[in-house]
Every structure is written in structure tokens, then in C-alpha cells.
Amino acid sequence: MSTATEASLRRRWLTVTVLLAAQVMIILDQNIVTIALPAIRDDLGFSQSNLVWTVNAYVIPFGGLLLLAGRLGDLLSRKWVFIVGLALFTLSSAAIGFADTQSLLLAGRFVQGIGGAIASAGLLGMVVMLLPEPVQQAKGIGAFGFASAGGGALGSVVGGVLTESVGWESIFFINVPIGLAVAVLAWRLLENDRGIGLRAGADVLGALLVTAGVMLAVFTLIEVEHQGWASARTIGSGALAALLLAGFLLRQAKAATPLVPLRIMFSRSVAGANIAQALMVGAAFGFMYFTVLYLQQVLEFAPLAAGTAFLPAPLVIAAVSMWVAPRLLTRVAPRKLAIAGLAVMVLGFVLFAQMRPDGSYLVDVLPGMITAPLGFGLTMPALMTLGMADSRPEDAGVTSGLFNTAQQVGGAVGLAVISTAVASRSTALLDGGAAQAEALTAGYRLGYTIAAVMVAVALVVAVTVIRTRTTAAAQAEPVPVAV
């Protein structure tokens, strides 16, 4: 490798590192606030029913805008769409830290979700295009997988430390120096790029349909825990969301310049990878949520101790997704790696489903805490590779946005389904006179069983739907650099 080539590769990896820092910050903010909710409630006077909107106000715009934001990067400029989104995210973080009323905090969280979606939607596509050589690209995808999964898992740890040592405001203020540094470095490192132009894919009607449909779908799923699946509100908003999304698909089939090119929508690799990861992430959301509850409500861990007990998960994901999976991806087809990883995840959730009301961390938590993240770390880079398999430089952003949208919707669906089942099981046992620890643990066991079934279905999808080229063929046709 020549000196010039080595210098170019170092610069591209520095650029990727900057992009990954943004991804960690944005993903971390989905979970970091959860552990600070009691402090926010006491300080700003939230009722218990309204407190959940501190989370929802971020998640709804974030999930709803990812696809549109990814396409805007393709049409206009990935560099400047990313920087604008990052600036919006950073400024709103500062505003939230200064918020002294409920309305200001919720408004800030909504704007923060918009900025996070705009900044993060096209990041996977940018990483893939910055590292076109197969070995380097596999490493980049593995690092992105850790940034996405590890960032979420680290949220509980970082949130607990900052909230207890400084105050809840600090979990938002910390974004300001990080966001400013990332924006400046991105401005310096990313090349000025021109998009393909609004005429090539500015499907305004399609954009409105998919944004409204996904936002309403996420809202419906979030409210299921409070409204129930059979309520008129859930059925009505769910039906409207389905109609909007069906209208989007019909629009894409007929539009002269669709928001999502049809060859992407009907690619078996892309469709299979998105379905599989939606199921897998839905199970993982349940794992993160209910493991923390088991640690705190059954094993009686303090919030900071519960967050620290979660450290094995991001550490295992980091080791596997950044070092093991990239090497395997250069030797075996991503489909085979995804199948193996999903099988390991199923085993991890089966181990969790054995937890006891009088259990211990070492016996009832740690084995699953290592096994499930091990499977996740193997699977996510493989699915990312498959999800971007049919992407071209001109639509890498929308393909990345589609993958991220499936992740967010899958997480919302999975958590809603598992939460409802867990609550129903625990409530029935409590009403029957069972002790609290016994009732809660039985509910969590059911939740982990459902998570195992969801990942098993993802495994079936990987086996039956996904079809890929051989590794050698894939390596012969790398994605060209266009960032």
C-alpha cells in the first residue's frame, strides 16, 4: 500500500470515527433519559401518566422522519443534511437542559428527535461509501453496529452516573460540546457532495404518507400499554396508520420518481434483512427494558448498580461486532453469519427465561447477558451488509434510512407486544395472591420467551427469504466512494 493510499485510508477512518461518535450520541439519547425519569418528574412536576412523553416526544419524530431524511441526503447533500440535523440536535439538547417547565422540555425533546433523525438517517450509507474495499467495509459496518447497539446499552450506565452525580440536566448538556466538536470535524473532513437533485426523487406525496404513517404507527404502539390492543383508540389509529403506509406503497409503485426506488423495495436481501432486524431489535428492546426492571424490582439493585450490571452487554457487542464479525464477513456469506448469530440470540433469551424470583445476578442474569449480546453482535453487521446490498451511490441514504426505520418500528412493536404480555401475566398472578417478586418474575419469563420466539421467526426469515451473492462476488463489486 502506497503512502498516499495509507493517508487516504487514515483520513477516511477518521471521518468514519466522527460519524460513529454522532451515532452513539443520538442513539444513547433514546435510552439515557429513562433512568433520569424520577428526577425529572420530581423537578418539573410531571404526573406518572405524562412522564412517559419525555421519551415518546423524542421517539415519534425520530422514527417517523428517518426514511425521508435519508432520501434528502441523496437528493441534496449528505454532508450538509447531516450537519444541519446535528446542529438541530445539539441546540435542542441545550434548550432541554435549561427547560424549567414541562412544555419546554417536551418541545425540546420533539425537536431533538427531528434533529436526530435528520443527522443519523444516512450515516450507515455514508460509512459504507467511505470504505468501499470489502475488508475495510466489513470493519466499518461492524463498528457502526456497535455504535448503534452499544450506544443504546450504554444509555442506562451513563444516565445513572450523570443523574446521580450532577443532575438530570447534565444528560442533555453533555451533548453540546460533543455535538459541536463532531459538527466542526465533519465540516472539515467530509467532502462537499452534490445530491442527485430534487427532480430525481422529490416525491412530496410519498414523503408525507410515509412520515405520517410511521409516526402514527409508533404513537399507536407506544400507547398500547395504556390503551390496550382492543380499545377504539388503538384500533382507529392503527387502521389509519396502515392505510397511510398502504397508500405510500401504492404511491411508490406509480410515482415517476419514487421516494424509495422499486428495486430496493422488492430486493429479497433488503426486505429480508429489514424484516429480520425489526424482529431482532424488537426482542432486544424488551431485553434491555425488562432486565433493568428485574434487577431493580426483584433483585433490588439501586439504579446505578443496575446500570453498571448492564456493562457486559455493550462490552460483548463491541468485541464481537468490531473485531469478530468483520473478520467472519470476509470469509463467509453474511446470510450464514446472520443465521448463526440469530441462533445464538435465541439461546440467550431461553437462558433469561429461566430466571427465578430468588435468583442472583451471576446465575440468572449474566449467562444471558453474555449470550444474547454475542448473537446480536454477530447478526447486526451481517444484516447491515445485507440491508445495503443493492444500494447504489445515488440512493445509499434512503436505503440506510429504510434500515433505520425498520429498526425503530421493530423496537416499538416488540416492546409493545412484550410489555402487554408481561403486564397481563404479572397482574393476573398478583390478583391471584402471588407474592410480588414471584408475579413479576413470571411476567418477565414470559417476556423473554416471546423474545426468543421473535428471534426464531427472524431466523426463519433469514433462512427462507434472504438470498445473497457469494462472498467472492460481493467483494468483486464494492460500493464506490461517493462521500
C-alpha positions in Angstrom: 0.0 0.0 0.0 1.5 3.4 -1.0 1.9 6.3 1.4 -0.8 8.3 -0.4 -3.2 5.3 -0.1 -2.4 4.8 3.6 -3.0 8.6 4.2 -6.3 8.4 2.4 -7.4 5.3 4.4 -6.5 7.0 7.7 -8.5 10.1 6.7 -11.5 8.0 5.8 -11.3 6.1 9.0 -11.1 9.4 11.0 -14.2 10.5 9.2 -16.0 7.3 10.0 -15.0 7.7 13.6 -16.5 11.1 13.7 -19.8 9.8 12.2 -19.9 7.0 14.7 -19.5 9.4 17.6 -22.6 11.2 16.3 -24.4 7.8 16.1 -23.5 6.9 19.6 -24.7 10.3 21.0 -28.0 10.2 19.1 -28.8 6.5 19.9 -27.7 6.9 23.5 -30.3 9.8 23.9 -33.2 7.4 23.3 -32.3 5.4 26.5 -30.3 7.8 28.7 -33.4 9.7 29.8 -35.1 6.6 31.1 -33.1 6.3 34.2 -33.4 10.0 34.9 -37.2 10.0 34.7 -37.8 10.0 38.5 -35.6 13.1 38.9 -37.3 14.9 36.0 -40.7 14.0 37.5 -39.8 15.4 40.9 -38.2 18.6 39.5 -40.8 19.6 36.9 -43.9 18.1 38.5 -44.8 15.5 35.9 -47.6 13.1 36.7 -46.8 9.4 36.2 -49.0 9.2 33.2 -47.5 12.2 31.5 -43.9 11.3 32.3 -43.7 8.8 29.5 -44.0 11.6 27.0 -40.5 12.6 27.9 -39.4 9.5 26.0 -42.3 9.5 23.4 -41.7 13.1 22.3 -38.3 12.0 21.0 -39.1 8.6 19.7 -42.1 9.5 17.5 -40.4 12.2 15.3 -37.2 10.2 15.2 -38.8 7.0 13.9 -41.1 8.9 11.5 -38.6 11.0 9.7 -35.7 8.6 9.1 -36.8 7.5 5.6 -37.4 11.0 4.4 -34.2 12.3 6.0 -32.2 9.6 4.3 -33.6 10.5 0.9 -33.0 14.2 1.4 -29.3 13.4 1.8 -29.3 11.6 -1.5 -31.2 14.4 -3.2 -29.4 17.5 -1.7 -26.1 16.7 0.1 -25.3 14.1 2.7 -22.7 16.2 4.3 -24.9 19.3 4.8 -28.1 17.3 5.7 -26.0 15.6 8.4 -24.5 18.8 9.8 -27.9 20.6 9.8 -29.5 17.7 11.7 -26.6 17.6 14.1 -26.9 21.3 14.8 -30.6 21.0 15.5 -30.0 18.1 17.8 -27.2 19.9 19.7 -29.2 23.2 20.1 -32.3 21.4 21.3 -30.2 19.5 23.8 -29.0 22.8 25.3 -32.6 24.1 25.4 -33.8 20.9 27.2 -31.1 21.3 29.8 -32.4 24.8 30.6 -36.1 23.8 30.5 -38.0 24.8 33.6 -41.4 23.7 32.5 -42.9 20.5 31.2 -44.0 22.1 27.9 -40.5 23.4 27.2 -38.9 20.0 27.9 -41.3 18.1 25.7 -41.0 20.6 22.9 -37.2 20.4 23.1 -37.4 16.6 23.0 -39.6 16.7 19.9 -37.1 19.0 18.1 -34.3 16.8 19.3 -35.9 13.8 17.8 -36.3 15.6 14.5 -32.6 16.6 14.5 -31.5 13.1 15.5 -33.4 11.6 12.6 -32.0 14.1 10.1 -28.5 13.5 11.3 -28.5 9.7 11.7 -30.7 8.6 8.8 -27.9 8.4 6.2 -25.0 7.5 8.4 -24.8 3.8 7.5 -24.8 4.7 3.8 -22.0 7.2 4.4 -19.9 4.6 6.3 -20.4 2.0 3.5 -19.4 4.5 0.8 -16.4 5.9 2.7 -15.0 2.3 3.0 -15.6 0.6 -0.4 -12.9 -2.1 0.0 -14.5 -5.3 1.4 -12.3 -5.9 4.4 -12.4 -2.2 5.5 -16.2 -2.0 4.8 -16.8 -5.1 7.0 -14.9 -3.4 9.8 -16.8 -0.1 9.3 -20.2 -1.9 9.3 -19.1 -3.8 12.5 -18.2 -0.5 14.2 -21.5 1.0 13.1 -23.3 -1.9 14.6 -21.6 -1.4 17.9 -22.3 2.3 17.8 -26.0 1.6 17.3 -26.4 -1.3 19.8 -23.7 -0.3 22.3 -24.9 3.3 22.4 -28.4 2.1 23.5 -27.0 -0.3 26.1 -24.6 2.4 27.5 -27.5 4.8 28.0 -28.5 3.2 31.3 -25.0 3.4 32.6 -24.2 7.0 31.5 -27.6 8.2 32.6 -27.3 6.7 36.1 -23.8 8.2 36.6 -24.7 11.7 35.4 -28.1 11.9 37.1 -26.8 10.8 40.5 -23.5 12.8 40.4 -24.5 16.0 38.6 -28.3 16.1 37.9 -30.7 15.2 35.2 -29.9 18.4 33.2 -26.4 17.0 32.6 -27.6 14.2 30.4 -28.6 16.8 27.8 -25.8 19.4 28.4 -23.2 16.8 27.7 -24.4 16.6 24.1 -23.5 20.3 23.4 -19.6 20.0 23.4 -19.8 16.6 21.7 -22.2 17.8 19.1 -20.2 21.0 18.4 -16.9 19.0 18.1 -18.5 16.4 15.7 -20.1 19.2 13.6 -16.8 21.0 13.2 -14.8 17.8 12.4 -17.5 16.7 9.9 -17.3 20.1 8.1 -13.6 19.7 7.8 -13.4 16.0 6.9 -16.4 15.3 4.7 -16.0 16.3 1.1 -18.6 18.6 -0.3 -21.0 16.4 -2.2 -23.9 17.2 -4.6 -27.0 15.2 -4.4 -28.8 13.8 -7.5 -31.3 16.7 -7.4 -34.8 17.1 -6.2 -36.3 16.1 -9.5 -34.8 12.6 -9.2 -36.8 11.6 -6.2 -38.7 14.5 -4.6 -41.9 12.6 -4.1 -43.7 15.0 -1.8 -46.9 13.0 -1.5 -44.9 9.8 -0.8 -42.9 11.6 1.8 -46.0 12.9 3.6 -47.7 9.5 3.5 -44.7 7.6 4.9 -43.8 10.2 7.5 -47.4 10.5 8.8 -47.9 6.7 8.7 -44.7 5.8 10.6 -45.3 8.5 13.2 -48.8 7.3 13.8 -47.8 3.7 13.9 -45.1 4.4 16.5 -47.6 6.5 18.5 -50.2 3.7 18.4 -47.7 1.1 19.6 -46.4 3.3 22.4 -50.0 3.9 23.6 -50.9 0.2 23.6 -49.6 -0.3 27.1 -52.1 2.4 28.4 -55.0 1.9 26.0 -54.9 -1.8 25.3 -54.9 -3.6 22.0 -58.7 -3.8 21.7 -59.5 -0.1 22.5 -61.2 2.1 19.9 -58.3 4.5 20.0 -55.7 1.8 19.3 -57.8 0.2 16.5 -58.6 3.5 14.9 -55.1 5.0 15.0 -53.6 1.6 13.9 -56.0 1.3 11.0 -55.3 4.9 9.9 -51.5 4.2 10.1 -52.0 1.1 8.0 -53.9 3.0 5.4 -51.3 5.7 5.2 -48.5 3.2 4.8 -50.5 1.2 2.2 -51.0 4.5 0.3 -47.3 5.1 0.4 -46.6 1.7 -1.1 -49.2 2.3 -3.8 -47.7 5.7 -4.5 -44.2 4.3 -4.8 -45.4 1.8 -7.4 -47.0 4.5 -9.6 -44.7 7.6 -9.0 -42.4 8.6 -11.8 -39.7 9.5 -9.3 -40.5 7.4 -6.1 -39.0 8.2 -2.7 -37.8 4.6 -2.5 -36.7 3.1 -5.8 -38.7 -0.1 -6.5 -35.6 -2.3 -7.0 -34.8 -1.5 -3.3 -38.3 -2.2 -2.1 -38.5 -5.6 -3.9 -35.0 -6.8 -3.2 -35.0 -10.0 -1.2 -31.8 -9.2 0.5 -33.0 -5.7 1.6 -36.6 -6.9 2.5 -35.3 -10.0 4.4 -32.7 -8.1 6.3 -35.1 -5.4 7.3 -37.8 -7.9 8.5 -35.2 -10.0 10.4 -33.6 -7.0 12.1 -37.1 -5.5 13.0 -37.9 -8.7 14.8 -34.5 -9.0 16.4 -34.4 -5.4 17.6 -38.0 -5.7 19.0 -36.8 -8.6 21.1 -33.6 -6.7 22.1 -35.7 -3.7 23.3 -37.7 -6.0 25.5 -34.5 -7.5 26.8 -33.0 -4.1 27.8 -36.2 -2.8 29.4 -37.2 -5.9 31.4 -33.7 -6.9 32.5 -33.3 -3.5 34.2 -36.7 -4.0 35.9 -35.8 -7.5 37.1 -32.5 -6.1 38.5 -34.3 -3.2 40.3 -37.7 -4.7 41.3 -36.8 -8.3 42.0 -33.0 -8.4 42.8 -33.4 -4.9 44.4 -30.4 -3.3 42.7 -30.1 0.5 43.0 -30.4 2.5 39.7 -26.6 3.0 39.3 -25.9 -0.6 40.2 -28.5 -1.8 37.7 -26.9 0.3 35.0 -23.4 -1.0 35.9 -24.7 -4.6 35.8 -25.6 -4.0 32.1 -22.0 -3.3 31.2 -21.3 -6.8 29.9 -23.8 -6.3 27.1 -22.1 -3.3 25.3 -18.7 -4.8 26.0 -19.6 -8.1 24.3 -21.3 -6.3 21.5 -18.2 -4.1 21.0 -15.8 -7.1 21.0 -17.9 -9.2 18.6 -19.2 -6.5 16.2 -15.9 -4.6 15.8 -13.4 -7.5 15.8 -15.0 -10.9 15.3 -17.9 -10.2 12.9 -15.8 -8.2 10.3 -13.3 -11.0 10.0 -16.0 -13.6 9.6 -17.8 -11.4 6.9 -14.7 -11.7 4.7 -14.8 -15.5 4.9 -18.5 -16.5 5.0 -21.6 -15.1 3.4 -23.4 -12.5 5.5 -26.6 -14.6 5.4 -24.8 -17.6 7.0 -23.4 -15.3 9.7 -26.8 -13.8 10.4 -28.3 -17.3 10.8 -25.6 -18.3 13.2 -26.0 -15.1 15.2 -29.8 -15.4 15.4 -29.5 -18.9 16.7 -27.1 -17.7 19.5 -29.6 -15.0 20.4 -32.4 -17.5 20.7 -30.3 -19.4 23.2 -29.6 -16.2 25.1 -33.3 -15.4 25.6 -34.0 -19.0 26.6 -31.4 -18.7 29.3 -33.1 -15.4 30.5 -36.5 -17.2 30.6 -35.1 -19.5 33.4 -34.8 -16.6 35.9 -36.1 -17.1 39.4 -37.7 -14.7 41.9 -35.0 -15.6 44.5 -32.2 -15.6 41.8 -28.8 -13.9 41.6 -27.0 -11.8 39.1 -24.3 -14.4 38.4 -26.7 -17.3 37.8 -29.9 -15.7 36.4 -28.7 -12.7 34.5 -25.0 -12.9 33.5 -25.2 -16.0 31.3 -28.0 -14.5 29.1 -26.3 -11.0 29.4 -23.3 -12.6 27.6 -25.0 -15.0 25.2 -27.8 -12.7 23.7 -25.4 -9.8 23.0 -22.9 -12.2 21.5 -25.6 -13.3 19.0 -26.6 -9.6 18.4 -23.0 -8.6 17.7 -22.7 -11.4 15.1 -26.1 -10.7 13.5 -26.3 -6.9 13.2 -23.2 -6.3 11.0 -24.4 -9.2 8.7 -27.9 -7.7 8.4 -26.4 -4.2 7.8 -24.4 -5.7 4.9 -27.5 -7.4 3.5 -29.6 -4.3 4.0 -27.2 -2.2 1.9 -26.6 -5.0 -0.6 -28.5 -3.5 -3.5 -27.7 0.1 -2.7 -26.2 2.4 -5.3 -24.3 5.7 -4.6 -27.3 7.8 -5.6 -29.7 6.0 -3.1 -27.4 4.9 -0.3 -29.1 7.4 2.0 -32.7 6.2 1.5 -31.5 2.6 1.9 -29.8 3.5 5.1 -32.9 5.4 6.2 -35.1 2.3 5.4 -32.9 0.1 7.5 -33.0 2.5 10.5 -36.8 2.9 10.1 -37.3 -0.8 10.3 -35.2 -0.8 13.4 -37.3 1.9 15.2 -40.6 0.4 14.2 -39.5 -3.1 15.1 -38.3 -1.9 18.5 -41.7 -0.2 19.1 -43.7 -3.2 18.0 -41.6 -5.6 20.0 -41.7 -3.6 23.2 -45.4 -3.1 22.9 -46.2 -6.8 22.4 -43.8 -8.0 25.1 -44.9 -5.3 27.6 -48.6 -6.1 27.2 -47.9 -9.8 27.8 -45.7 -9.2 30.8 -48.1 -6.8 32.4 -51.1 -9.2 31.8 -49.2 -12.2 33.3 -47.9 -10.3 36.3 -51.3 -8.7 37.1 -53.1 -12.0 36.9 -50.7 -13.6 39.4 -50.9 -10.6 41.7 -54.7 -10.7 41.7 -54.5 -14.4 42.5 -52.5 -13.7 45.6 -48.9 -14.4 44.4 -46.0 -12.6 46.0 -44.8 -9.5 44.1 -41.4 -11.0 43.2 -42.9 -14.2 42.0 -45.5 -12.4 39.9 -43.0 -10.0 38.4 -40.5 -12.8 37.6 -43.2 -14.9 35.9 -44.1 -12.0 33.7 -40.5 -11.4 32.8 -40.0 -15.1 32.0 -43.0 -14.9 29.6 -41.5 -11.7 28.0 -38.2 -13.5 27.4 -40.0 -16.5 25.9 -41.8 -14.2 23.5 -38.4 -12.5 22.6 -37.0 -15.9 21.9 -39.9 -16.7 19.6 -39.5 -13.4 17.8 -35.8 -14.1 17.1 -36.7 -17.6 16.0 -39.1 -16.1 13.4 -36.2 -13.8 12.3 -34.1 -16.9 11.9 -36.7 -18.5 9.6 -36.8 -15.2 7.6 -33.0 -15.3 7.2 -33.1 -18.9 6.0 -36.1 -18.6 3.6 -36.2 -15.1 2.3 -32.7 -13.7 2.1 -30.6 -14.7 -0.9 -27.1 -13.2 -1.4 -24.3 -13.4 -3.8 -21.2 -15.4 -2.8 -18.6 -13.5 -0.8 -16.2 -13.5 -3.7 -18.7 -12.0 -6.0 -19.6 -9.4 -3.4 -16.0 -8.5 -2.9 -15.6 -8.1 -6.7 -18.2 -5.3 -6.8 -17.6 -3.0 -3.8 -19.7 0.1 -3.3 -17.8 3.1 -4.8 -16.7 6.0 -2.7 -19.1 9.0 -3.2 -18.9 10.9 0.1 
